[in-house]
Amino acid sequence: MRLAEWAGCLLLVASAAGPARAQPLPRTNLVPGNSWTTSEAREGEITREYDGLIDRTELRMKIVPQREGGADNPTTLYVSAVYPGRAVRVTPDRVWIRAQSDLTVQPRRLRVASLALSADGTMVVNVSNPDEKSGAWLNYPCASADNCAFDGLVAPVPIVGFFRLLQAKRNFGEAMGFPFTLSARHVEMLTAFARELVPRER
């Protein structure tokens, strides 16, 4: 049998046997899961969750920003980053910020679907009425827009913009219609979070 015919036979056998073998899991988008906004988390505490089924790790941290003005601010920010595997091999190209509003605080104040964050006047994230193009989405506490009002907004932040927050003199923004400021203590928390996204030398 000539070499070309032999190679053709091998290809035919491999094609026939292919469907019987286990197929790899489809590649998943590296977006945060649904369990990253637990109220039990302490502010500034970095938590890590590894999902062995899809082989990815998610880091999370909670921040309660300072209010602007005299009224109570119901805003809580959650920062999340997702990367494949158990250890960071490449710094993720983005982090995710979720602005969540406590609907029991200032209940008569209208919430708007917006999240903006500025580092020394440079917009790091600016989302209003999110759509697929923005990569952002609204959160509904009962998981259905038909049954309840939204209480949060999740938006991607490019990693370069996120690092800019760590170097800025003043970070301020607005979430769900409420203005806020990030203090120096918050920047320290974000810096500790950013360190976890840098691959460690081996």
Contacts in CASP RR format, 6 or more apart in sequence:
PFRMAT RR
TARGET T0000
AUTHOR 0000-0000-0000
METHOD contacts of the structure
MODEL  1
MRLAEWAGCLLLVASAAGPARAQPLPRTNLVPGNSWTTSEAREGEITREY
DGLIDRTELRMKIVPQREGGADNPTTLYVSAVYPGRAVRVTPDRVWIRAQ
SDLTVQPRRLRVASLALSADGTMVVNVSNPDEKSGAWLNYPCASADNCAF
DGLVAPVPIVGFFRLLQAKRNFGEAMGFPFTLSARHVEMLTAFARELVPR
ER
1 9 0 8 1.000
25 53 0 8 1.000
25 54 0 8 1.000
28 54 0 8 1.000
28 56 0 8 1.000
30 56 0 8 1.000
30 82 0 8 1.000
30 83 0 8 1.000
30 84 0 8 1.000
30 92 0 8 1.000
31 82 0 8 1.000
31 96 0 8 1.000
32 58 0 8 1.000
32 60 0 8 1.000
32 80 0 8 1.000
32 82 0 8 1.000
32 96 0 8 1.000
32 98 0 8 1.000
32 154 0 8 1.000
33 58 0 8 1.000
33 80 0 8 1.000
35 49 0 8 1.000
36 49 0 8 1.000
36 58 0 8 1.000
36 60 0 8 1.000
36 78 0 8 1.000
36 80 0 8 1.000
36 98 0 8 1.000
37 78 0 8 1.000
37 98 0 8 1.000
37 100 0 8 1.000
37 139 0 8 1.000
41 47 0 8 1.000
41 60 0 8 1.000
41 61 0 8 1.000
41 62 0 8 1.000
42 62 0 8 1.000
43 62 0 8 1.000
43 63 0 8 1.000
43 64 0 8 1.000
43 189 0 8 1.000
44 61 0 8 1.000
44 62 0 8 1.000
44 63 0 8 1.000
44 189 0 8 1.000
44 192 0 8 1.000
45 61 0 8 1.000
45 62 0 8 1.000
46 59 0 8 1.000
46 60 0 8 1.000
46 61 0 8 1.000
46 192 0 8 1.000
46 193 0 8 1.000
46 196 0 8 1.000
47 59 0 8 1.000
47 60 0 8 1.000
47 61 0 8 1.000
48 57 0 8 1.000
48 58 0 8 1.000
48 59 0 8 1.000
48 60 0 8 1.000
49 57 0 8 1.000
49 58 0 8 1.000
49 60 0 8 1.000
50 56 0 8 1.000
50 57 0 8 1.000
50 85 0 8 1.000
50 86 0 8 1.000
51 57 0 8 1.000
51 58 0 8 1.000
55 84 0 8 1.000
55 85 0 8 1.000
56 82 0 8 1.000
56 83 0 8 1.000
56 84 0 8 1.000
56 85 0 8 1.000
57 82 0 8 1.000
57 83 0 8 1.000
57 84 0 8 1.000
57 85 0 8 1.000
57 86 0 8 1.000
57 87 0 8 1.000
58 80 0 8 1.000
58 81 0 8 1.000
58 82 0 8 1.000
59 80 0 8 1.000
59 81 0 8 1.000
59 82 0 8 1.000
59 193 0 8 1.000
59 196 0 8 1.000
59 197 0 8 1.000
60 78 0 8 1.000
60 79 0 8 1.000
60 80 0 8 1.000
61 78 0 8 1.000
61 79 0 8 1.000
61 80 0 8 1.000
61 189 0 8 1.000
61 190 0 8 1.000
61 193 0 8 1.000
62 76 0 8 1.000
62 77 0 8 1.000
62 78 0 8 1.000
62 79 0 8 1.000
63 76 0 8 1.000
63 77 0 8 1.000
63 78 0 8 1.000
63 79 0 8 1.000
63 182 0 8 1.000
63 186 0 8 1.000
63 189 0 8 1.000
63 190 0 8 1.000
64 75 0 8 1.000
64 76 0 8 1.000
64 77 0 8 1.000
65 73 0 8 1.000
65 75 0 8 1.000
65 77 0 8 1.000
65 180 0 8 1.000
65 181 0 8 1.000
65 182 0 8 1.000
65 186 0 8 1.000
66 73 0 8 1.000
66 180 0 8 1.000
66 181 0 8 1.000
66 182 0 8 1.000
66 183 0 8 1.000
66 186 0 8 1.000
67 73 0 8 1.000
67 178 0 8 1.000
67 179 0 8 1.000
67 180 0 8 1.000
67 181 0 8 1.000
68 172 0 8 1.000
68 179 0 8 1.000
68 180 0 8 1.000
68 181 0 8 1.000
69 179 0 8 1.000
71 106 0 8 1.000
72 105 0 8 1.000
72 106 0 8 1.000
73 105 0 8 1.000
73 178 0 8 1.000
73 179 0 8 1.000
73 180 0 8 1.000
74 101 0 8 1.000
74 102 0 8 1.000
74 103 0 8 1.000
74 104 0 8 1.000
74 105 0 8 1.000
74 106 0 8 1.000
74 176 0 8 1.000
74 178 0 8 1.000
75 99 0 8 1.000
75 100 0 8 1.000
75 101 0 8 1.000
75 175 0 8 1.000
75 176 0 8 1.000
75 178 0 8 1.000
75 180 0 8 1.000
76 99 0 8 1.000
76 100 0 8 1.000
76 101 0 8 1.000
76 102 0 8 1.000
77 97 0 8 1.000
77 98 0 8 1.000
77 99 0 8 1.000
77 100 0 8 1.000
77 175 0 8 1.000
78 97 0 8 1.000
78 98 0 8 1.000
78 100 0 8 1.000
79 95 0 8 1.000
79 96 0 8 1.000
79 97 0 8 1.000
79 190 0 8 1.000
79 193 0 8 1.000
80 95 0 8 1.000
80 96 0 8 1.000
80 97 0 8 1.000
80 98 0 8 1.000
81 92 0 8 1.000
81 94 0 8 1.000
81 95 0 8 1.000
81 96 0 8 1.000
81 193 0 8 1.000
81 196 0 8 1.000
81 197 0 8 1.000
82 92 0 8 1.000
82 96 0 8 1.000
83 89 0 8 1.000
83 90 0 8 1.000
83 92 0 8 1.000
83 197 0 8 1.000
87 199 0 8 1.000
87 200 0 8 1.000
88 196 0 8 1.000
88 197 0 8 1.000
88 198 0 8 1.000
88 199 0 8 1.000
88 200 0 8 1.000
89 199 0 8 1.000
90 199 0 8 1.000
91 159 0 8 1.000
91 197 0 8 1.000
91 198 0 8 1.000
91 199 0 8 1.000
92 159 0 8 1.000
92 197 0 8 1.000
93 158 0 8 1.000
93 159 0 8 1.000
94 156 0 8 1.000
94 157 0 8 1.000
94 158 0 8 1.000
94 159 0 8 1.000
94 162 0 8 1.000
95 156 0 8 1.000
95 157 0 8 1.000
95 159 0 8 1.000
95 162 0 8 1.000
95 197 0 8 1.000
96 154 0 8 1.000
96 155 0 8 1.000
96 156 0 8 1.000
96 157 0 8 1.000
97 115 0 8 1.000
97 117 0 8 1.000
97 125 0 8 1.000
97 154 0 8 1.000
97 155 0 8 1.000
97 157 0 8 1.000
98 139 0 8 1.000
98 152 0 8 1.000
98 153 0 8 1.000
98 154 0 8 1.000
98 155 0 8 1.000
99 115 0 8 1.000
99 152 0 8 1.000
99 153 0 8 1.000
99 155 0 8 1.000
99 175 0 8 1.000
99 176 0 8 1.000
100 139 0 8 1.000
100 151 0 8 1.000
100 152 0 8 1.000
101 111 0 8 1.000
101 151 0 8 1.000
101 152 0 8 1.000
101 175 0 8 1.000
101 176 0 8 1.000
101 178 0 8 1.000
102 151 0 8 1.000
103 111 0 8 1.000
103 149 0 8 1.000
103 151 0 8 1.000
109 178 0 8 1.000
110 177 0 8 1.000
111 149 0 8 1.000
111 150 0 8 1.000
111 151 0 8 1.000
111 176 0 8 1.000
111 177 0 8 1.000
112 128 0 8 1.000
112 176 0 8 1.000
112 177 0 8 1.000
113 128 0 8 1.000
113 129 0 8 1.000
113 130 0 8 1.000
113 138 0 8 1.000
113 150 0 8 1.000
113 153 0 8 1.000
113 176 0 8 1.000
114 127 0 8 1.000
114 128 0 8 1.000
114 129 0 8 1.000
114 153 0 8 1.000
114 174 0 8 1.000
114 175 0 8 1.000
114 176 0 8 1.000
114 177 0 8 1.000
115 125 0 8 1.000
115 126 0 8 1.000
115 127 0 8 1.000
115 136 0 8 1.000
115 153 0 8 1.000
115 155 0 8 1.000
115 174 0 8 1.000
115 175 0 8 1.000
115 176 0 8 1.000
116 123 0 8 1.000
116 125 0 8 1.000
116 126 0 8 1.000
116 127 0 8 1.000
116 128 0 8 1.000
116 173 0 8 1.000
116 174 0 8 1.000
116 175 0 8 1.000
117 123 0 8 1.000
117 124 0 8 1.000
117 125 0 8 1.000
117 126 0 8 1.000
117 157 0 8 1.000
117 165 0 8 1.000
117 171 0 8 1.000
117 172 0 8 1.000
117 173 0 8 1.000
118 124 0 8 1.000
118 171 0 8 1.000
118 172 0 8 1.000
118 173 0 8 1.000
119 161 0 8 1.000
119 164 0 8 1.000
119 165 0 8 1.000
119 167 0 8 1.000
119 168 0 8 1.000
119 170 0 8 1.000
119 171 0 8 1.000
120 168 0 8 1.000
120 169 0 8 1.000
120 170 0 8 1.000
120 171 0 8 1.000
121 170 0 8 1.000
122 164 0 8 1.000
122 168 0 8 1.000
124 157 0 8 1.000
124 161 0 8 1.000
124 162 0 8 1.000
124 164 0 8 1.000
124 165 0 8 1.000
125 155 0 8 1.000
125 156 0 8 1.000
125 157 0 8 1.000
127 134 0 8 1.000
127 136 0 8 1.000
127 153 0 8 1.000
127 155 0 8 1.000
130 136 0 8 1.000
130 137 0 8 1.000
130 138 0 8 1.000
130 153 0 8 1.000
130 155 0 8 1.000
134 155 0 8 1.000
135 155 0 8 1.000
135 156 0 8 1.000
136 153 0 8 1.000
136 154 0 8 1.000
136 155 0 8 1.000
136 156 0 8 1.000
137 153 0 8 1.000
137 154 0 8 1.000
138 145 0 8 1.000
138 150 0 8 1.000
138 152 0 8 1.000
138 153 0 8 1.000
138 154 0 8 1.000
139 150 0 8 1.000
139 151 0 8 1.000
139 152 0 8 1.000
139 153 0 8 1.000
139 154 0 8 1.000
140 147 0 8 1.000
140 148 0 8 1.000
140 149 0 8 1.000
140 150 0 8 1.000
140 151 0 8 1.000
141 148 0 8 1.000
141 151 0 8 1.000
142 148 0 8 1.000
152 176 0 8 1.000
153 175 0 8 1.000
153 176 0 8 1.000
159 197 0 8 1.000
162 190 0 8 1.000
162 194 0 8 1.000
163 194 0 8 1.000
165 171 0 8 1.000
165 182 0 8 1.000
165 187 0 8 1.000
165 190 0 8 1.000
166 187 0 8 1.000
166 190 0 8 1.000
166 191 0 8 1.000
166 194 0 8 1.000
168 187 0 8 1.000
170 181 0 8 1.000
171 181 0 8 1.000
171 182 0 8 1.000
171 186 0 8 1.000
171 187 0 8 1.000
172 179 0 8 1.000
172 180 0 8 1.000
172 181 0 8 1.000
172 182 0 8 1.000
173 179 0 8 1.000
173 180 0 8 1.000
173 181 0 8 1.000
174 180 0 8 1.000
182 190 0 8 1.000
END
